[in-house]
Amino acid sequence: MKIYNSYEEVDHDLKILKLQMQINKQKMKINVEEIKEDFSPISIISGIASSIAKKAFVLKAVSKILGSSKPNVLKR
C-alpha cells in the first residue's frame, strides 16, 4: 500500500488512474468493434468459402499425389 505525503501525490496518481481507465475503455471499444466485424454475415460467409476452397485444394492435391503413386485397381 502506498503512503501519500501530500494531496499533490494523490492528485497525480488519480490523474494517472483516470487516464488508464480512459485507455482501457478505448481498448474495449476497439475489441467490441473487431468482434462485431468478425461475426458479421459477410465475414462468416467469406470464412466458410475460404475454408471450403482450402479443403478442396488439399483434397485435389492429395488425390493427385495418391493417384499418381498408387496403381488404379478399380479401372476396368
C-alpha positions as CSV (number, residue, x, y, z in Angstrom):
1,M,0.0,0.0,0.0
2,K,1.3,3.4,-1.0
3,I,1.6,6.1,1.6
4,Y,0.9,9.6,0.3
5,N,2.7,12.6,1.8
6,S,0.7,15.3,0.0
7,Y,-2.5,16.0,-1.8
8,E,-0.5,16.6,-5.0
9,E,0.7,13.0,-4.9
10,V,-2.8,11.8,-4.5
11,D,-4.0,14.0,-7.4
12,H,-1.1,12.8,-9.6
13,D,-2.0,9.2,-9.1
14,L,-5.7,9.9,-9.6
15,K,-4.9,11.5,-12.9
16,I,-2.9,8.5,-14.0
17,L,-5.6,6.1,-13.0
18,K,-8.2,8.2,-14.8
19,L,-6.1,8.1,-18.0
20,Q,-5.5,4.4,-17.6
21,M,-9.3,3.9,-17.3
22,Q,-9.9,6.0,-20.5
23,I,-7.3,3.9,-22.4
24,N,-8.9,0.7,-21.2
25,K,-12.4,2.0,-22.3
26,Q,-11.0,2.8,-25.8
27,K,-9.4,-0.7,-26.0
28,M,-12.7,-2.3,-25.1
29,K,-14.5,-0.2,-27.8
30,I,-12.0,-1.4,-30.3
31,N,-12.3,-5.0,-29.2
32,V,-16.1,-4.8,-29.5
33,E,-15.9,-3.4,-33.0
34,E,-13.4,-6.2,-34.0
35,I,-15.8,-8.8,-32.6
36,K,-18.7,-7.3,-34.5
37,E,-16.7,-7.4,-37.7
38,D,-15.6,-11.0,-37.1
39,F,-19.2,-12.1,-36.6
40,S,-20.7,-10.1,-39.4
41,P,-22.6,-12.2,-42.0
42,I,-20.1,-11.2,-44.8
43,S,-17.1,-12.2,-42.6
44,I,-18.7,-15.6,-41.7
45,I,-19.6,-16.4,-45.3
46,S,-16.2,-15.4,-46.6
47,G,-14.6,-17.6,-43.9
48,I,-16.7,-20.6,-44.8
49,A,-16.0,-20.1,-48.5
50,S,-12.3,-19.8,-47.8
51,S,-12.3,-22.9,-45.7
52,I,-14.2,-24.9,-48.4
53,A,-11.7,-23.7,-51.0
54,K,-8.7,-24.7,-48.9
55,K,-10.2,-28.1,-48.2
56,A,-10.9,-28.6,-51.9
57,F,-7.4,-27.6,-52.8
58,V,-5.9,-30.0,-50.3
59,L,-8.2,-32.8,-51.4
60,K,-7.3,-32.3,-55.0
61,A,-3.5,-32.2,-54.2
62,V,-3.7,-35.3,-52.0
63,S,-5.7,-37.2,-54.6
64,K,-3.2,-36.3,-57.3
65,I,-0.3,-37.5,-55.1
66,L,-2.1,-40.7,-54.1
67,G,-3.5,-41.2,-57.6
68,S,-0.1,-41.0,-59.3
69,S,1.8,-43.1,-56.7
70,K,-0.9,-45.9,-56.4
71,P,-1.9,-48.2,-59.2
72,N,-5.5,-47.7,-60.1
73,V,-7.1,-51.1,-59.1
74,L,-10.7,-50.1,-59.8
75,K,-10.1,-49.5,-63.5
76,R,-11.9,-51.9,-65.8
